[in-house]
């Protein structure tokens, strides 16, 4: 599995790269679910400070695919908060505890998608994004993921033996333009072990990144969030000082 387009994966992009990731997210959700930019801002605005993106950038700087991760913070994890709202009316934190999640070591995969014009590169780009999530989670000591996922997308994920579980107290229901989405979770070590045993080829691609030809993936150290943001802040400060000098 490969793409003819050289792609560059960026974890926690800044500046123009972040703008490209956001534009990609907006295009995908408008085309797929009819969500406008205003609706996205209303839904994800409370979580902006906790949002981290992974982007697959093309040579011209545009994003072919993007993923928004919500990290633990004062606003909580959106998928757990949304589980308490219509149509589920579940206690998200109680459900998380019942599922064995430590919410302080859980990432919310809030949005993930590939641009509609990706063509034959769609599955490849999706695999690359999921590889980035697994690498980033390991680098930051994250044990579990949670998300509200459209059932069609979930079936594609399951076909790659990335096995998820339904959050206790929930089930498929209409959600933000999707006719059927489900709050789901997974414990990363268990997910990786199952995939390694039942689908070794998918594990090599998604879990290990072997076969992501044409994608430049950063070293695992570049996925460490605290270190990455400290470096970015230092660079921004240095640039500001140089500009004002």
C-alpha positions in Angstrom: 0.0 0.0 0.0 1.5 3.3 -1.0 0.8 6.8 -2.5 2.4 8.3 -5.5 2.3 11.7 -3.7 5.1 12.4 -1.3 3.5 13.3 2.0 4.9 14.8 5.2 3.3 14.0 8.6 3.3 16.8 11.1 2.4 16.3 14.7 1.0 19.4 16.5 1.4 21.7 13.6 1.8 25.5 14.0 1.2 28.5 11.8 0.4 27.8 8.2 0.6 24.1 8.8 -2.0 24.3 11.5 -4.2 26.4 9.2 -3.9 23.8 6.5 -5.0 21.1 8.9 -8.0 23.1 10.0 -9.0 23.8 6.4 -8.8 20.1 5.6 -10.9 19.3 8.7 -13.5 21.9 7.6 -13.6 20.6 4.0 -14.0 17.0 5.1 -16.8 17.6 7.5 -18.7 19.9 5.2 -18.6 17.4 2.4 -19.3 14.3 4.5 -21.8 15.5 7.1 -22.8 19.0 6.0 -21.2 20.6 9.1 -20.4 24.3 8.5 -17.3 26.1 9.8 -19.6 27.9 12.3 -20.9 24.6 13.6 -17.4 23.2 13.9 -16.3 26.2 15.9 -19.3 25.9 18.2 -18.7 22.2 18.8 -14.9 22.3 19.2 -14.4 25.9 20.4 -14.5 24.9 24.1 -11.7 22.4 23.5 -9.3 24.6 21.4 -6.7 24.8 24.2 -6.6 21.0 24.5 -6.7 20.3 20.7 -3.7 18.8 18.9 -3.7 18.1 15.2 -1.9 15.5 13.1 -1.7 16.5 9.4 -0.5 14.8 6.3 0.8 17.6 4.1 1.3 17.6 0.4 4.3 19.3 -1.3 2.4 22.5 -1.8 1.6 22.8 1.9 -2.1 21.8 1.7 -3.3 18.9 3.9 -4.5 15.7 2.3 -5.7 14.4 5.7 -6.0 15.6 9.2 -6.9 14.4 12.7 -7.9 16.5 15.8 -7.0 15.0 19.1 -8.4 16.5 22.3 -6.1 15.9 25.3 -7.2 15.8 28.9 -7.9 19.3 30.2 -10.3 21.5 32.2 -13.1 21.1 29.6 -12.8 17.3 29.7 -13.0 15.0 26.7 -15.6 15.9 24.2 -16.7 12.4 23.3 -17.4 11.7 27.0 -19.2 15.0 27.4 -21.3 14.4 24.3 -22.2 10.9 25.6 -24.1 12.8 28.3 -26.1 14.8 25.8 -28.8 13.7 23.3 -29.2 11.1 21.9 -27.4 9.0 24.5 -27.9 10.7 27.9 -25.2 8.6 29.4 -22.8 9.5 32.3 -19.6 9.8 30.3 -17.2 9.6 33.2 -19.0 6.7 34.8 -19.0 4.9 31.4 -15.3 5.6 31.1 -14.6 4.1 34.5 -16.8 1.1 33.7 -14.7 0.6 30.5 -11.5 0.7 32.5 -10.3 4.1 31.2 -8.1 6.5 33.1 -9.3 9.8 31.6 -6.0 11.5 32.4 -4.3 9.0 30.1 -6.9 9.0 27.4 -7.0 10.9 24.1 -10.2 11.8 22.4 -9.9 11.3 18.6 -12.4 14.1 18.0 -12.1 14.3 14.2 -10.3 12.3 11.6 -10.6 12.2 7.8 -9.2 12.4 4.4 -10.1 15.0 1.7 -12.8 13.9 -0.7 -10.5 14.2 -3.7 -7.9 11.8 -2.2 -9.0 9.1 -4.6 -6.9 5.9 -4.4 -4.8 7.4 -1.6 -7.7 7.5 0.9 -7.1 4.2 2.7 -3.3 4.8 2.7 -3.8 8.3 4.2 -6.1 6.9 6.9 -3.6 4.2 7.8 -0.9 6.9 8.1 -3.1 9.0 10.4 -3.8 6.1 12.7 -0.1 5.2 12.8 0.5 8.8 13.9 -2.1 8.5 16.7 -0.5 5.3 18.0 3.0 6.8 17.9 1.9 10.0 19.6 -0.1 8.1 22.2 2.9 5.9 23.1 5.2 8.9 23.2 3.0 10.7 25.7 2.1 7.8 28.0 -1.5 7.6 26.7 -3.2 4.3 27.4 -6.7 4.6 25.8 -8.6 6.4 23.1 -12.2 7.5 22.9 -14.2 8.9 20.0 -17.7 9.2 18.6 -17.3 7.5 15.2 -19.7 7.1 12.2 -20.6 3.5 11.8 -19.4 3.4 8.2 -16.0 4.7 9.2 -15.9 2.2 12.1 -16.5 -0.7 9.8 -13.5 0.4 7.7 -11.4 0.6 10.9 -12.6 -2.9 12.0 -11.6 -4.2 8.5 -8.0 -3.3 9.4 -8.4 -5.2 12.7 -8.4 -2.0 14.7 -10.9 -3.3 17.2 -12.9 -0.8 19.3 -15.6 -1.3 21.9 -18.9 0.6 22.4 -18.9 2.9 25.4 -21.1 1.4 28.1 -24.6 2.9 28.1 -24.5 4.1 24.4 -25.1 2.7 20.9 -25.5 3.9 17.3 -27.5 7.0 16.9 -27.7 10.1 14.7 -25.0 12.6 15.6 -23.8 15.9 13.9 -25.0 15.0 10.5 -24.1 11.3 10.7 -27.1 9.0 10.4 -25.4 6.5 12.9 -22.4 7.2 15.1 -21.3 5.4 18.2 -19.2 6.5 21.2 -16.4 4.0 21.2 -13.1 3.4 23.1 -10.1 1.2 23.0 -7.1 0.4 25.2 -4.1 0.9 23.0 -2.0 -2.0 24.2 -4.8 -4.5 23.8 -5.7 -3.0 20.3 -2.2 -3.4 19.1 -1.9 -7.0 20.5 -5.2 -8.1 18.8 -4.2 -6.5 15.5 -0.7 -8.1 15.7 -2.2 -11.6 16.2 -5.2 -11.5 13.7 -3.9 -9.1 11.0 -0.1 -8.9 11.0 0.1 -6.9 7.7 -2.2 -4.2 9.1 -0.2 -4.2 12.3 3.0 -3.6 10.4 1.4 -0.7 8.5 -0.6 1.0 11.3 1.2 -0.1 14.4 4.8 -0.1 13.2 4.6 2.2 10.2 6.3 -0.4 7.9 5.1 0.2 4.4 4.1 3.8 4.6 6.2 4.5 1.5 6.0 8.1 0.4 5.2 9.4 3.9 7.8 11.2 6.0 7.0 10.3 9.6 8.8 12.3 12.4 10.9 10.5 14.9 9.0 9.3 18.0 10.7 12.0 20.1 9.0 14.7 17.9 5.6 13.4 19.1 6.3 14.2 22.8 3.8 17.0 23.3 5.3 19.0 26.2 8.7 19.0 24.6 7.4 19.8 21.2 5.4 22.8 22.4 8.3 24.1 24.5 10.5 24.0 21.4 7.8 25.7 19.3 7.4 28.4 22.0 11.1 29.0 22.1 11.3 29.4 18.3 8.4 31.8 18.3 10.0 33.9 21.0 13.3 33.9 19.1 11.5 34.9 15.9 9.7 37.7 17.7 12.9 39.0 19.3 14.6 39.0 15.9 11.7 40.9 14.3 11.7 43.6 17.0 15.5 44.0 17.0 
